[in-house]
Each structure stands twice: as structure tokens, then as C-alpha cells.
Amino acid sequence: MIECGLNHICNKVISILSDKEIRLSRIQKRDDLSLIMCEKRIYSQKDINFYIKNSTIIIYNNSDLKAFYKKLKKLIDIF
């Protein structure tokens, strides 16, 4: 939504972010890529500050799946 410029039609924009090292590890594990290829993929994306600036809600996903689901549940309970 943000990259396409459609965030203005949304009441809320939620971005799920994680630290670069965690993203590298997850991509490498999921896609079976070399570290260099994972870095190229990350560097081809917008910087994390772009998402922070253009989102109304940020969820940091730097832990395990259980912790991530807990954060999502809190967010759902709010709305």
C-alpha cells in the first residue's frame, strides 16, 4: 500500500518490521539463499525509516512466532 501511494485511502497503515540481521537470517533460511543474495534483496527494499514515517502502527517482529502472535492479539483487541 505505501509503496503504491495508496496509504492515503486507509484509516490505519500497519507495518511489521524487524532488525536487519533477523531479516537476513529469515530470508536465508526460508529461501535457501547466500548471505550476499539476501543482502541484495534487503538493500533493494525501502529503508525501515520509510515504513516508520508512513505507518500509523508499527509492530516489531524481532522474536519468535509466539511473541509475534501475542502482539497481533493485543492489536486486534484494541480494534
C-alpha positions in Angstrom: 0.0 0.0 0.0 2.7 2.5 1.0 4.9 1.9 -2.0 2.0 2.3 -4.4 0.9 5.5 -2.7 -2.4 4.1 -1.6 -1.9 4.5 2.1 -3.9 7.7 2.0 -7.1 5.7 1.4 -6.6 3.7 4.6 -7.6 4.7 8.1 -4.6 2.9 9.5 -1.4 1.6 8.0 0.3 -1.2 9.9 3.9 -2.1 9.2 5.6 -5.2 10.6 9.3 -4.6 10.9 12.3 -6.5 12.2 16.0 -5.8 12.6 18.2 -6.3 9.5 20.1 -9.3 11.0 16.9 -11.1 11.7 15.5 -10.4 8.3 18.7 -11.7 6.7 18.6 -14.9 8.8 14.9 -15.5 8.0 15.3 -14.9 4.2 18.4 -17.2 4.2 16.6 -20.0 6.0 13.3 -19.6 4.1 14.7 -19.2 0.5 18.0 -21.1 0.9 20.0 -18.1 -0.4 23.5 -17.0 0.2 24.1 -14.1 2.6 25.1 -11.9 -0.3 21.9 -12.6 -2.2 19.8 -11.9 1.0 21.6 -8.6 1.5 20.9 -7.6 -2.2 17.3 -8.4 -1.6 17.1 -6.3 1.6 19.0 -3.3 0.0 16.6 -3.3 -2.9 13.8 -2.6 -0.5 12.8 0.7 1.1 14.7 1.7 4.3 13.0 0.9 7.6 12.6 4.6 8.3 10.3 4.9 5.2 7.9 2.5 6.8 8.1 4.1 10.2 7.4 7.5 8.7 4.5 6.3 6.6 2.7 4.0 9.1 0.3 4.7 11.8 1.1 1.5 13.7 4.4 -0.4 13.9 4.8 -3.9 15.1 8.3 -5.1 15.7 8.8 -8.8 14.9 12.2 -9.5 16.4 11.3 -12.5 18.4 9.6 -15.9 17.8 6.2 -16.6 16.3 4.5 -17.0 19.7 5.6 -13.4 20.7 4.5 -12.1 17.3 1.0 -13.6 17.7 0.8 -12.1 21.2 1.5 -8.7 19.7 -1.1 -9.2 17.0 -3.7 -10.3 19.5 -3.1 -7.1 21.5 -3.6 -5.1 18.3 -6.8 -6.9 17.4 -8.2 -6.4 20.9 -7.7 -2.7 20.6 -9.7 -2.6 17.4 
